[in-house]
Amino acid sequence: MGKAEEWGLQVHYTAMENGLLGAYSPNSQKIRLSSEEPTVFYHELSHAAHHRLTGEEFKGIPKWKQEAVAELAATVLAILYEKDYPTPSKASYNYISGYAEDCTNIPKLCMSILKDTEKVLREILDLPRASQELTSVSG
């Protein structure tokens, strides 16, 4: 939550439609949560970090890629900060595969987004940025 405050994000717990557990709005700089699971917050915070790094290009990044980067980063954060987090997480795998757009090789998809995921994690963890630029729509 400290990182969200530092970035000026508003975090609200509220009931959400369609069974959603969380949502990040780049326009309003808000995170809405209907779950107290830390991984849901990490996922939405990862969206916010991805947006911070890519600016307006964020909206042009395919949804599957936004979701895969956020979920993979959230899984890493959960492993780092949640003592009882079960690894590896079948839920994260299933979540990513749900957005995978005709991709049946989820490990390969995850490998394709590692650079972006690393940059998101560096942003959240206050680690120095790598020198390469984030890939956006085509990467």
ZIHU-V12276 format. One record per backbone hydrogen bond with DSSP energy under -1.0 kcal/mol. CO is the residue of the C=O (numbers start at 0). NH is the residue of the N-H. E is the energy in kcal/mol with one decimal. If there is no record, write none. Layout:
<<CO:NH:E> <CO:NH:E>>
This chain:
<<0:4:-2.4> <1:5:-2.6> <2:6:-2.0> <3:8:-2.9> <4:7:-1.5> <9:30:-3.2> <11:32:-2.8> <16:19:-2.0> <20:33:-2.9> <22:31:-2.9> <24:28:-1.6> <24:29:-1.1> <28:9:-2.1> <29:24:-2.7> <30:11:-2.7> <31:22:-2.2> <32:13:-2.7> <36:39:-1.0> <36:40:-1.3> <37:41:-2.8> <38:42:-2.2> <39:43:-2.2> <40:44:-2.8> <41:45:-2.1> <42:46:-1.7> <43:47:-2.0> <44:48:-2.3> <45:49:-2.5> <46:50:-2.5> <47:51:-2.5> <48:52:-2.0> <49:53:-1.8> <50:54:-2.5> <53:56:-1.5> <54:57:-1.9> <55:58:-1.0> <56:59:-1.5> <57:60:-1.3> <61:65:-2.4> <62:66:-2.7> <63:67:-2.3> <64:68:-2.6> <65:69:-2.2> <66:70:-2.5> <67:71:-2.6> <68:72:-2.5> <69:73:-2.3> <70:74:-2.2> <71:75:-1.9> <72:76:-2.5> <73:77:-2.5> <74:78:-2.2> <75:79:-2.2> <76:80:-2.6> <77:81:-2.7> <81:84:-1.8> <88:92:-1.8> <89:93:-2.8> <90:94:-2.4> <91:95:-2.6> <92:96:-2.6> <93:97:-1.5> <95:98:-1.3> <104:108:-2.1> <105:109:-2.8> <106:110:-2.2> <107:111:-1.7> <110:113:-1.0> <112:116:-2.6> <113:117:-2.9> <114:118:-1.9> <115:119:-2.2> <116:120:-2.6> <117:121:-2.7> <118:122:-2.1> <119:123:-2.1> <120:124:-2.9> <121:126:-2.3>>
